[in-house]
Amino acid sequence: MTAYRPIQARIHLNALRNNLKVVKTFAPKSKVLAIIKSNGYGHGAERVARELAEADGYGVASIDEAIFLRQKGFLHPIVILEGLFSEAELDLAIQHRLEFAVHNWEQLNWLKTSHVTTPLTIWLKLDTGMHRLGFDERDMERVLTAIDRLPMSIHLNLMSHFASADTSDDFTQKQLSIFNRVAQTLNCPKSLANSAGVQRYPQSHFDWVRPGIMLYGACATDEMVPGLQPAMTLASEITSLKWIEAGETVGYGQTWRAERRSLVAVVAAGYGDGYPRCAPAGTPVLIHGQRLPMAGRVSMDMLTVDVTDMADHVALGDEVILWGQGLPVDVIAQACGTIGYELLCDVTQRVPRVEVKD
């Protein structure tokens, strides 16, 4: 018998499938490119791809993520959202029947000088104002001419990316206007909406939507979306209980001081598991359905919780939910000044992923 630390990330398979259905209710006329980069936002890329098999395609960040899915037997269209990082990747992309973004002149030149004659599907990236990747609107005529002159047949898709669809309506409308100006000159499939766009801007849905975080049941905007379910519950157990007197401190740096005689629970979870070290005292955990505040700093392998208010109802081995069902990851992210995306992706490999159907 092998023993493990009690922390685990429970992956709710039904939630993944449910959340895809929610996406389709928002954008019923669009195809869905399910974004499963960064190991499926920490949930496991193969697992997520399997549960999201009813998506029309998968979006990944790099060719190694795409090849991994091909080697696992997935036949869906797979789009490399950052495009090719080197000319040498082109042959691999063709070998594995991959689609990819083209967002700069160097990538276009790789195609121009290539020996390849195989038809390719490329996703032409337009910079509508995020100023991260993509061609400027003023260069699009020249770009399209260069694509027409490539030595291989090209199936073209037009794409761009929202910078702040979760918060800024004015800037998002500006991006939409730029995209529409270019899109109306092209007779090809188009894609713009990320999760926030799916939820807030139906006019951005076009032919393909590209949901990411909402597939995992976390928030893309400040608004909770009815029907979405958390796909990961990070849970552990109480491993120690200790009474301390008023005025005594807990943890590194003595940053938390008891204002009364207090019962402190030690939980087997820490930043070595991906729980954020920056989580301040007061960040909630869930024990027996009740939110209780963390006390003191997060350690590598442990964190401490003030459980005084339910001292008569806690015991060693009690489950502690760090986020997930009953405690949205976005609540923890807000306490830490970050976003749910980061917390989900940061769960380390030493934390076992346990599949559950519920």
Salt bridges, closest charged atoms under 4 A:
GLU46 OE1 - LYS72 NZ 3.87
GLU51 OE1 - ARG17 NH1 2.05
GLU51 OE2 - ARG50 NE 2.90
ASP91 OD1 - HIS115 NE2 3.59
ASP127 OD2 - HIS131 ND1 2.86
ASP136 OD1 - ARG138 NE 2.84
GLU137 OE2 - ARG181 NE 2.83
GLU245 OE2 - ARG261 NE 3.24
ASP273 OD1 - ARG5 NH1 2.72
ASP273 OD1 - ARG350 NE 2.72
ASP301 OD1 - ARG350 NH2 2.67
ASP309 OD1 - ARG260 NH2 2.93
ASP318 OD2 - HIS288 NE2 2.95
GLU319 OE2 - ARG10 NH2 2.98
GLU355 OE2 - ARG47 NE 2.78
GLU355 OE2 - ARG50 NH2 3.06
ASP358 OD2 - HIS12 ND1 2.99
